[in-house]
């Protein structure tokens, strides 16, 4: 049986007193921009994925994934 370790994201100076929904969204965007530039195996990209998956509701991520696939995601990821 594998042990499951849960971690809460630490402090992020970009969001000192902001609702976590903004932080969730920004980490999601940063993750997909990161993997487009560096690849999925790049360590910092993996950290961003851990952050957004622990901060974001699953429904939001599902919606954003669908929007990315359809080309309707409201943020340009490939600049």
Secondary structure, 3 states (H helix, E strand, C coil): CCCCCCCCCCCCHHHCCCCHHHHHHHHHHHHHHHHHHHCCCCHHHHHHHHHHHHHCCHHHHHHHHHHHHHCCCCCCCCC
